[in-house]
């Protein structure tokens, strides 16, 4: 395992994949140059993209963050008392903005020794890790960078009992089979007494969903267009991001938001490092992210299909969001 230089006393451990992972070049060749055109959403989250997403979470339209935060405030004491973890381990932590109240609650019910975070963005990891270290200097903060969809066999997991976090509705970015695979990978690293607390967005009024992904400040549009700047920087492409408009619509049939970049004019883009050109007709689009929305039944089915035993299902009065607390099959609450 490689270890990169840390920030202060923090170090970032680079976790190698357990199975082959396509590179950006591989994904561009297969998905962007193919038909229909698409890109995996992980490329949205470079440093600039992570910062934009952090701003999106504070917009008036994006209910997800504030709804989950309020729900966490109401249930975190119960979760902490159930698990009494020695380690809190967060996947897709970003800047760990939701984490402090969980750490505070767990610290009140027992000796919490370690907070570990695993994310694709080292900059976001460092920012969140520094803030938590300042708030809780008694806790060992461990940072892991890598692609958690590529298997977890090489991931060091601190001592238990452990509370694993997967918040923000990120499970909705996975197609169903990939979501089950990730959760099964996680279950394979768990032991009796470990628990998963996972957030998932719920099906709701279509206008609420539309507004959340088409904010009036244009931040989601900038976030979406930024993936083209990632391609320019990393593959020597010459995309003009402003020549693509942001589009996010809710598919009732598939119960998901589908986010695209749509060409506003005919254009030919050169991808220098791949020695490729791609032509876009007006109206042609690139699918950049899918965000699935769940009913109570479909969410509980997902959890059980991955081999977990549902312990508690928390929702606010408006049913906008869910937090599920689950142990892998055979685990027992303390």
Buried (B, 14 or more C-beta within 10 A) or exposed (E): EEEEEEBEEBBBBEBBBBEEBBEBBEBBBEBBBEEEBBBBBBBBBBEBBBBBBBBBBEBEBBBBBBBBBEBBEEBBBEBBBBBBBBBBBBBBBBBBBBBBBBBBBBBEBBEBBBBBBBBBBBBBBBBBBBBBBEEBEEBEBBBBBBBBBBBBEBBEBBEBBBBBBBBBBBBBBBEEEEBBBBBBBBBEBBEEBBBBBBBBBBBBEEEEBBBBBBBEEEBBBBBBBBBBBBBBEBBEBBBEBEBBBBBBBBEEEEBBBBBBBBBBEEBEBBBEEBEBEBEBEEEBBBBBBBBBBBEBEBBBEBBEBBBBBEBBBBBBEEEBBBBBBBBBEEBEBE
